[in-house]
Amino acid sequence: MTDVFIYLFITTAIDIIIIIIIAIGITGREQFVILDEPTSGMDPEARRQTWDILQEERQGRTMILSTHFMDEADLLGDRIAILANGRLQCFGTSMFLKKKYGDYTVLACLFIS
């Protein structure tokens, strides 16, 4: 039971630290904010809450964020740039990229033996 409690505490602490860092970046009303994978490691509920905060606070600002989550890029990005091996592969709106490359679908399979 102790291992589970410690893991939950560490996970929660990391989420809180990330949210505090985001809050520091947006409370100063800076016009330019850079966020490097702001929701990486968060549970889905915390990720969604962070997305809501970023959407509310983006008016009048330029926000650049990096992410590995296409749904996050789709939801938050006015423009999306995809990089591979340090090179720009494509750039455009979500609709432009979906028209050009097709919509993406994620399929998760769980095999229980």
VMD Tcl script that builds the backbone (N, CA, C; Angstrom):
set m [mol new atoms 339]
animate dup $m
set s [atomselect $m all]
$s set {name element resname resid chain x y z} {
  {N N MET 1 A 0.825 -1.194 0.000}
  {CA C MET 1 A 0.000 0.000 0.000}
  {C C MET 1 A 0.867 1.255 0.000}
  {N N THR 2 A 1.986 1.207 0.661}
  {CA C THR 2 A 2.869 2.366 0.721}
  {C C THR 2 A 3.389 2.726 -0.660}
  {N N ASP 3 A 3.742 1.718 -1.479}
  {CA C ASP 3 A 4.242 1.983 -2.823}
  {C C ASP 3 A 3.205 2.716 -3.669}
  {N N VAL 4 A 1.957 2.307 -3.546}
  {CA C VAL 4 A 0.888 2.956 -4.301}
  {C C VAL 4 A 0.729 4.404 -3.850}
  {N N PHE 5 A 0.743 4.648 -2.558}
  {CA C PHE 5 A 0.605 6.003 -2.032}
  {C C PHE 5 A 1.754 6.894 -2.513}
  {N N ILE 6 A 2.967 6.384 -2.444}
  {CA C ILE 6 A 4.132 7.165 -2.886}
  {C C ILE 6 A 4.026 7.473 -4.368}
  {N N TYR 7 A 3.624 6.493 -5.173}
  {CA C TYR 7 A 3.487 6.721 -6.613}
  {C C TYR 7 A 2.426 7.782 -6.895}
  {N N LEU 8 A 1.280 7.681 -6.229}
  {CA C LEU 8 A 0.213 8.660 -6.428}
  {C C LEU 8 A 0.669 10.051 -5.988}
  {N N PHE 9 A 1.406 10.122 -4.905}
  {CA C PHE 9 A 1.896 11.414 -4.422}
  {C C PHE 9 A 2.876 12.018 -5.423}
  {N N ILE 10 A 3.801 11.220 -5.929}
  {CA C ILE 10 A 4.782 11.727 -6.892}
  {C C ILE 10 A 4.081 12.177 -8.164}
  {N N THR 11 A 3.135 11.380 -8.676}
  {CA C THR 11 A 2.413 11.748 -9.885}
  {C C THR 11 A 1.656 13.053 -9.684}
  {N N THR 12 A 0.961 13.163 -8.571}
  {CA C THR 12 A 0.207 14.380 -8.280}
  {C C THR 12 A 1.145 15.565 -8.125}
  {N N ALA 13 A 2.266 15.368 -7.452}
  {CA C ALA 13 A 3.225 16.454 -7.245}
  {C C ALA 13 A 3.771 16.948 -8.580}
  {N N ILE 14 A 4.066 16.043 -9.501}
  {CA C ILE 14 A 4.577 16.440 -10.816}
  {C C ILE 14 A 3.524 17.242 -11.563}
  {N N ASP 15 A 2.264 16.785 -11.542}
  {CA C ASP 15 A 1.181 17.529 -12.192}
  {C C ASP 15 A 1.068 18.933 -11.613}
  {N N ILE 16 A 1.140 19.033 -10.301}
  {CA C ILE 16 A 1.014 20.341 -9.656}
  {C C ILE 16 A 2.180 21.240 -10.038}
  {N N ILE 17 A 3.378 20.705 -10.068}
  {CA C ILE 17 A 4.550 21.503 -10.448}
  {C C ILE 17 A 4.390 22.022 -11.871}
  {N N ILE 18 A 3.952 21.170 -12.786}
  {CA C ILE 18 A 3.764 21.590 -14.180}
  {C C ILE 18 A 2.696 22.675 -14.263}
  {N N ILE 19 A 1.598 22.499 -13.546}
  {CA C ILE 19 A 0.528 23.501 -13.565}
  {C C ILE 19 A 1.022 24.828 -12.981}
  {N N ILE 20 A 1.843 24.775 -11.936}
  {CA C ILE 20 A 2.401 25.999 -11.367}
  {C C ILE 20 A 3.294 26.695 -12.389}
  {N N ILE 21 A 4.108 25.948 -13.108}
  {CA C ILE 21 A 4.975 26.534 -14.135}
  {C C ILE 21 A 4.139 27.194 -15.230}
  {N N ILE 22 A 3.072 26.525 -15.661}
  {CA C ILE 22 A 2.180 27.114 -16.669}
  {C C ILE 22 A 1.543 28.382 -16.114}
  {N N ALA 23 A 1.095 28.326 -14.871}
  {CA C ALA 23 A 0.464 29.497 -14.257}
  {C C ALA 23 A 1.422 30.676 -14.204}
  {N N ILE 24 A 2.676 30.427 -13.858}
  {CA C ILE 24 A 3.667 31.500 -13.824}
  {C C ILE 24 A 3.817 32.112 -15.209}
  {N N GLY 25 A 3.816 31.260 -16.228}
  {CA C GLY 25 A 3.974 31.749 -17.600}
  {C C GLY 25 A 2.811 32.589 -18.086}
  {N N ILE 26 A 1.599 32.296 -17.614}
  {CA C ILE 26 A 0.444 33.018 -18.154}
  {C C ILE 26 A -0.085 34.125 -17.246}
  {N N THR 27 A 0.251 34.101 -15.959}
  {CA C THR 27 A -0.284 35.140 -15.076}
  {C C THR 27 A 0.394 36.488 -15.262}
  {N N GLY 28 A 1.580 36.516 -15.799}
  {CA C GLY 28 A 2.276 37.771 -16.024}
  {C C GLY 28 A 1.745 38.534 -17.216}
  {N N ARG 29 A 0.725 37.982 -17.872}
  {CA C ARG 29 A 0.128 38.588 -19.073}
  {C C ARG 29 A 1.175 38.859 -20.145}
  {N N GLU 30 A 2.165 37.974 -20.212}
  {CA C GLU 30 A 3.168 38.089 -21.259}
  {C C GLU 30 A 2.510 37.849 -22.604}
  {N N GLN 31 A 2.979 38.562 -23.621}
  {CA C GLN 31 A 2.409 38.392 -24.959}
  {C C GLN 31 A 2.976 37.176 -25.669}
  {N N PHE 32 A 4.105 36.673 -25.204}
  {CA C PHE 32 A 4.771 35.562 -25.861}
  {C C PHE 32 A 5.100 34.509 -24.803}
  {N N VAL 33 A 4.544 33.293 -24.952}
  {CA C VAL 33 A 4.746 32.220 -23.984}
  {C C VAL 33 A 5.193 30.967 -24.731}
  {N N ILE 34 A 6.258 30.334 -24.252}
  {CA C ILE 34 A 6.747 29.078 -24.835}
  {C C ILE 34 A 6.575 27.985 -23.788}
  {N N LEU 35 A 5.909 26.894 -24.174}
  {CA C LEU 35 A 5.669 25.764 -23.279}
  {C C LEU 35 A 6.197 24.490 -23.943}
  {N N ASP 36 A 7.088 23.803 -23.267}
  {CA C ASP 36 A 7.671 22.574 -23.795}
  {C C ASP 36 A 6.952 21.379 -23.178}
  {N N GLU 37 A 6.116 20.734 -23.974}
  {CA C GLU 37 A 5.322 19.576 -23.554}
  {C C GLU 37 A 4.650 19.807 -22.192}
  {N N PRO 38 A 3.763 20.798 -22.131}
  {CA C PRO 38 A 3.183 21.161 -20.833}
  {C C PRO 38 A 2.317 20.085 -20.193}
  {N N THR 39 A 1.784 19.148 -20.964}
  {CA C THR 39 A 0.916 18.128 -20.360}
  {C C THR 39 A 1.552 16.746 -20.351}
  {N N SER 40 A 2.818 16.663 -20.671}
  {CA C SER 40 A 3.503 15.374 -20.668}
  {C C SER 40 A 3.519 14.792 -19.255}
  {N N GLY 41 A 3.104 13.558 -19.130}
  {CA C GLY 41 A 3.098 12.887 -17.840}
  {C C GLY 41 A 1.857 13.115 -16.998}
  {N N MET 42 A 0.945 13.950 -17.487}
  {CA C MET 42 A -0.288 14.197 -16.734}
  {C C MET 42 A -1.316 13.110 -17.017}
  {N N ASP 43 A -2.176 12.889 -16.040}
  {CA C ASP 43 A -3.288 11.975 -16.276}
  {C C ASP 43 A -4.296 12.686 -17.183}
  {N N PRO 44 A -5.189 11.935 -17.843}
  {CA C PRO 44 A -6.114 12.538 -18.810}
  {C C PRO 44 A -6.963 13.679 -18.258}
  {N N GLU 45 A -7.407 13.590 -17.016}
  {CA C GLU 45 A -8.243 14.647 -16.442}
  {C C GLU 45 A -7.436 15.935 -16.250}
  {N N ALA 46 A -6.231 15.807 -15.717}
  {CA C ALA 46 A -5.372 16.982 -15.528}
  {C C ALA 46 A -4.983 17.585 -16.876}
  {N N ARG 47 A -4.742 16.718 -17.866}
  {CA C ARG 47 A -4.405 17.203 -19.211}
  {C C ARG 47 A -5.552 18.039 -19.775}
  {N N ARG 48 A -6.762 17.548 -19.625}
  {CA C ARG 48 A -7.932 18.264 -20.142}
  {C C ARG 48 A -8.124 19.603 -19.428}
  {N N GLN 49 A -7.932 19.619 -18.129}
  {CA C GLN 49 A -8.052 20.865 -17.367}
  {C C GLN 49 A -6.984 21.871 -17.810}
  {N N THR 50 A -5.782 21.394 -18.067}
  {CA C THR 50 A -4.711 22.270 -18.541}
  {C C THR 50 A -5.044 22.827 -19.910}
  {N N TRP 51 A -5.609 21.999 -20.788}
  {CA C TRP 51 A -6.030 22.476 -22.111}
  {C C TRP 51 A -7.061 23.588 -21.973}
  {N N ASP 52 A -8.017 23.400 -21.052}
  {CA C ASP 52 A -9.045 24.427 -20.837}
  {C C ASP 52 A -8.418 25.744 -20.392}
  {N N ILE 53 A -7.462 25.668 -19.474}
  {CA C ILE 53 A -6.778 26.874 -18.995}
  {C C ILE 53 A -6.039 27.556 -20.142}
  {N N LEU 54 A -5.311 26.787 -20.934}
  {CA C LEU 54 A -4.547 27.367 -22.042}
  {C C LEU 54 A -5.475 28.010 -23.073}
  {N N GLN 55 A -6.619 27.391 -23.334}
  {CA C GLN 55 A -7.561 27.977 -24.289}
  {C C GLN 55 A -8.151 29.283 -23.761}
  {N N GLU 56 A -8.434 29.329 -22.466}
  {CA C GLU 56 A -8.982 30.550 -21.875}
  {C C GLU 56 A -7.979 31.697 -21.888}
  {N N GLU 57 A -6.700 31.373 -21.719}
  {CA C GLU 57 A -5.667 32.392 -21.544}
  {C C GLU 57 A -4.925 32.759 -22.821}
  {N N ARG 58 A -5.310 32.220 -23.961}
  {CA C ARG 58 A -4.533 32.454 -25.171}
  {C C ARG 58 A -4.864 33.744 -25.909}
  {N N GLN 59 A -5.971 34.394 -25.561}
  {CA C GLN 59 A -6.365 35.631 -26.239}
  {C C GLN 59 A -5.285 36.696 -26.078}
  {N N GLY 60 A -4.894 37.308 -27.188}
  {CA C GLY 60 A -3.922 38.392 -27.162}
  {C C GLY 60 A -2.491 37.949 -26.935}
  {N N ARG 61 A -2.227 36.669 -27.070}
  {CA C ARG 61 A -0.879 36.140 -26.838}
  {C C ARG 61 A -0.442 35.262 -27.999}
  {N N THR 62 A 0.850 35.132 -28.113}
  {CA C THR 62 A 1.415 34.126 -28.995}
  {C C THR 62 A 1.941 33.019 -28.096}
  {N N MET 63 A 1.399 31.812 -28.269}
  {CA C MET 63 A 1.859 30.658 -27.483}
  {C C MET 63 A 2.460 29.638 -28.435}
  {N N ILE 64 A 3.650 29.217 -28.097}
  {CA C ILE 64 A 4.291 28.133 -28.843}
  {C C ILE 64 A 4.433 26.978 -27.869}
  {N N LEU 65 A 3.913 25.814 -28.257}
  {CA C LEU 65 A 4.089 24.663 -27.394}
  {C C LEU 65 A 4.494 23.461 -28.213}
  {N N SER 66 A 5.310 22.627 -27.606}
  {CA C SER 66 A 5.692 21.373 -28.242}
  {C C SER 66 A 4.878 20.261 -27.598}
  {N N THR 67 A 4.561 19.248 -28.383}
  {CA C THR 67 A 3.771 18.137 -27.860}
  {C C THR 67 A 3.995 16.899 -28.723}
  {N N HIS 68 A 3.755 15.750 -28.122}
  {CA C HIS 68 A 3.743 14.491 -28.867}
  {C C HIS 68 A 2.307 14.036 -29.117}
  {N N PHE 69 A 1.342 14.777 -28.585}
  {CA C PHE 69 A -0.062 14.393 -28.685}
  {C C PHE 69 A -0.736 15.143 -29.831}
  {N N MET 70 A -1.163 14.408 -30.857}
  {CA C MET 70 A -1.815 15.049 -31.999}
  {C C MET 70 A -3.158 15.653 -31.606}
  {N N ASP 71 A -3.875 15.032 -30.667}
  {CA C ASP 71 A -5.146 15.611 -30.243}
  {C C ASP 71 A -4.923 16.938 -29.526}
  {N N GLU 72 A -3.827 17.058 -28.800}
  {CA C GLU 72 A -3.491 18.316 -28.141}
  {C C GLU 72 A -3.156 19.389 -29.180}
  {N N ALA 73 A -2.374 19.025 -30.174}
  {CA C ALA 73 A -2.032 19.975 -31.240}
  {C C ALA 73 A -3.286 20.394 -31.991}
  {N N ASP 74 A -4.171 19.439 -32.247}
  {CA C ASP 74 A -5.410 19.709 -32.968}
  {C C ASP 74 A -6.304 20.677 -32.181}
  {N N LEU 75 A -6.389 20.469 -30.886}
  {CA C LEU 75 A -7.262 21.287 -30.043}
  {C C LEU 75 A -6.699 22.687 -29.783}
  {N N LEU 76 A -5.402 22.771 -29.507}
  {CA C LEU 76 A -4.814 24.038 -29.070}
  {C C LEU 76 A -4.180 24.856 -30.183}
  {N N GLY 77 A -3.790 24.203 -31.276}
  {CA C GLY 77 A -2.998 24.906 -32.279}
  {C C GLY 77 A -3.808 25.605 -33.361}
  {N N ASP 78 A -3.508 26.877 -33.582}
  {CA C ASP 78 A -4.041 27.565 -34.764}
  {C C ASP 78 A -3.271 27.094 -35.988}
  {N N ARG 79 A -1.984 26.891 -35.801}
  {CA C ARG 79 A -1.101 26.353 -36.835}
  {C C ARG 79 A -0.301 25.227 -36.208}
  {N N ILE 80 A -0.054 24.179 -36.972}
  {CA C ILE 80 A 0.684 23.019 -36.476}
  {C C ILE 80 A 1.890 22.800 -37.375}
  {N N ALA 81 A 3.046 22.647 -36.758}
  {CA C ALA 81 A 4.269 22.307 -37.483}
  {C C ALA 81 A 4.697 20.926 -37.016}
  {N N ILE 82 A 4.992 20.045 -37.967}
  {CA C ILE 82 A 5.448 18.702 -37.625}
  {C C ILE 82 A 6.920 18.599 -38.008}
  {N N LEU 83 A 7.734 18.224 -37.004}
  {CA C LEU 83 A 9.172 18.091 -37.191}
  {C C LEU 83 A 9.565 16.627 -37.103}
  {N N ALA 84 A 10.537 16.221 -37.898}
  {CA C ALA 84 A 11.114 14.879 -37.810}
  {C C ALA 84 A 12.599 15.001 -38.091}
  {N N ASN 85 A 13.399 14.399 -37.244}
  {CA C ASN 85 A 14.853 14.457 -37.372}
  {C C ASN 85 A 15.350 15.898 -37.447}
  {N N GLY 86 A 14.720 16.791 -36.692}
  {CA C GLY 86 A 15.143 18.175 -36.635}
  {C C GLY 86 A 14.784 19.016 -37.844}
  {N N ARG 87 A 13.957 18.478 -38.728}
  {CA C ARG 87 A 13.568 19.217 -39.934}
  {C C ARG 87 A 12.059 19.379 -40.007}
  {N N LEU 88 A 11.643 20.515 -40.531}
  {CA C LEU 88 A 10.228 20.793 -40.715}
  {C C LEU 88 A 9.678 19.905 -41.828}
  {N N GLN 89 A 8.666 19.110 -41.507}
  {CA C GLN 89 A 8.060 18.208 -42.490}
  {C C GLN 89 A 6.813 18.822 -43.111}
  {N N CYS 90 A 6.011 19.506 -42.306}
  {CA C CYS 90 A 4.819 20.163 -42.819}
  {C C CYS 90 A 4.363 21.220 -41.821}
  {N N PHE 91 A 3.557 22.149 -42.325}
  {CA C PHE 91 A 3.092 23.258 -41.508}
  {C C PHE 91 A 1.745 23.708 -42.042}
  {N N GLY 92 A 0.788 23.939 -41.161}
  {CA C GLY 92 A -0.506 24.448 -41.599}
  {C C GLY 92 A -1.546 24.328 -40.513}
  {N N THR 93 A -2.760 24.677 -40.873}
  {CA C THR 93 A -3.862 24.528 -39.929}
  {C C THR 93 A -4.203 23.050 -39.789}
  {N N SER 94 A -4.940 22.737 -38.778}
  {CA C SER 94 A -5.366 21.356 -38.563}
  {C C SER 94 A -6.161 20.845 -39.771}
  {N N MET 95 A -7.064 21.684 -40.289}
  {CA C MET 95 A -7.889 21.298 -41.435}
  {C C MET 95 A -7.024 21.055 -42.673}
  {N N PHE 96 A -6.042 21.921 -42.902}
  {CA C PHE 96 A -5.140 21.760 -44.047}
  {C C PHE 96 A -4.391 20.436 -43.959}
  {N N LEU 97 A -3.852 20.122 -42.780}
  {CA C LEU 97 A -3.088 18.883 -42.618}
  {C C LEU 97 A -3.982 17.656 -42.771}
  {N N LYS 98 A -5.221 17.735 -42.276}
  {CA C LYS 98 A -6.138 16.605 -42.421}
  {C C LYS 98 A -6.526 16.395 -43.880}
  {N N LYS 99 A -6.722 17.487 -44.626}
  {CA C LYS 99 A -7.048 17.358 -46.053}
  {C C LYS 99 A -5.870 16.789 -46.835}
  {N N LYS 100 A -4.679 17.239 -46.483}
  {CA C LYS 100 A -3.496 16.815 -47.231}
  {C C LYS 100 A -3.058 15.394 -46.892}
  {N N TYR 101 A -3.079 15.049 -45.602}
  {CA C TYR 101 A -2.543 13.753 -45.170}
  {C C TYR 101 A -3.609 12.791 -44.665}
  {N N GLY 102 A -4.845 13.238 -44.560}
  {CA C GLY 102 A -5.912 12.387 -44.052}
  {C C GLY 102 A -6.035 12.515 -42.550}
  {N N ASP 103 A -7.211 12.237 -42.055}
  {CA C ASP 103 A -7.466 12.281 -40.624}
  {C C ASP 103 A -6.767 11.090 -39.981}
  {N N TYR 104 A -6.347 11.246 -38.767}
  {CA C TYR 104 A -5.654 10.171 -38.086}
  {C C TYR 104 A -6.619 9.442 -37.161}
  {N N THR 105 A -6.373 8.161 -36.989}
  {CA C THR 105 A -7.164 7.351 -36.083}
  {C C THR 105 A -6.203 6.575 -35.204}
  {N N VAL 106 A -6.486 6.527 -33.922}
  {CA C VAL 106 A -5.662 5.782 -32.993}
  {C C VAL 106 A -6.447 4.561 -32.553}
  {N N LEU 107 A -5.841 3.388 -32.688}
  {CA C LEU 107 A -6.469 2.142 -32.280}
  {C C LEU 107 A -5.611 1.524 -31.191}
  {N N ALA 108 A -6.204 1.294 -30.044}
  {CA C ALA 108 A -5.471 0.673 -28.935}
  {C C ALA 108 A -6.050 -0.720 -28.724}
  {N N CYS 109 A -5.178 -1.695 -28.639}
  {CA C CYS 109 A -5.608 -3.080 -28.422}
  {C C CYS 109 A -4.994 -3.586 -27.122}
  {N N LEU 110 A -5.786 -4.296 -26.371}
  {CA C LEU 110 A -5.310 -4.893 -25.139}
  {C C LEU 110 A -5.575 -6.385 -25.228}
  {N N PHE 111 A -4.513 -7.174 -25.124}
  {CA C PHE 111 A -4.632 -8.619 -25.197}
  {C C PHE 111 A -4.439 -9.198 -23.807}
  {N N ILE 112 A -5.409 -9.942 -23.353}
  {CA C ILE 112 A -5.344 -10.561 -22.039}
  {C C ILE 112 A -5.263 -12.073 -22.228}
  {N N SER 113 A -4.225 -12.632 -21.656}
  {CA C SER 113 A -4.068 -14.088 -21.807}
  {C C SER 113 A -4.499 -14.820 -20.570}
}
mol reanalyze $m
mol bondsrecalc $m
mol representation Tube
mol addrep $m
